[in-house]
Amino acid sequence: MFLDYLVLGSGTGFNGGDIVSTLVIFLVLMLLLKKFAWGPLMGIMQQREELVASEIEAAEKARKDSHQFLEEQKSLLKEARTEAQSIVEGAKKQGEMQKEEILTAARNEANRLKESALREIESEKEKAIAAVRDEVVSLSVLAASKVLSKEISEADNRALIEETIAKAGEAR
């Protein structure tokens, strides 16, 4: 029919059969396109849409995970810095305490050595004084014995001289 219209070329009037046949052919063509073209095409498009949606979800999840990981790393870094600072402060305090202990021990040792040296000096001084006394007594006894020529015994003379030296030492 449609072919007849084209072949005959009658251009006048309204032909209802041509319209109906054109509509039927159009509807058949639409059904065939829907079944063989749009159906698979729409399925591919649906798969592509699902794939893009899943990739977007995966990317969003990866972004959230990386953000969470970044926050955890920042938190761990902050904790590490705080711990390092605490360790440094503890080491400084311990160093100060050891410094004070060493200084105290050094002061105590210096005082002990000073006192020991003073005692030793005093002891040596006493020994020197005793030695000088003995020497003076001996010289005095010798001198006195030569002067007195045995009028007083040597023991009495020595006792007398020691008594005199002792009184002279107390007078100072």
C-alpha positions, 0 to 999 in steps of 0.5 A: 500500500505504502509502496503503491502510494509511492509508485503511483504518486497520487498526491491528492486526498486523504488515504486512511489505509496508508496511515494505518499501514504506516502506523502498524509498520512503525509499531512493529518496528518499535517492538523489534527495536525494543526487543533487539536494540533497546532492551540490550542497550538499556541492560548495558546502560543499566550495567554501566550505571551500576558500575559507575555507582559502585566505583563512586561508592568505592572511591567515596569509601576509599576517601573516607578510609584515607581521611580516617587513616590520616586522622589516626596518623595525626593522632599517633604523631601527636601522641608520639610528640607528647611522649617524646617531650615527656621523655626529654623532660624526664631526662632533664629532671633526672639529669638535674637530680644527678647533678645535684647528687654529684655536687652534694657528694663532691661538697661532702667529700671536700668538707671531709678532706678539709676536716681530715687535713685540718686534723692532720695539721693539728696532729702534726702541729702537736707532734712538732710542739712536743718535739720542740719541747723535748728538744728544749728540755734536753738542751735545757737539762744539758745546759743546766747540768753543765752550769750546776755541775751535778748539784741537782739530779738530772731527773729533778732538773728535767721535771723542773724544766718541763714544768717551766715550759708547760707554764710558758705554754699555758701563758700564751 
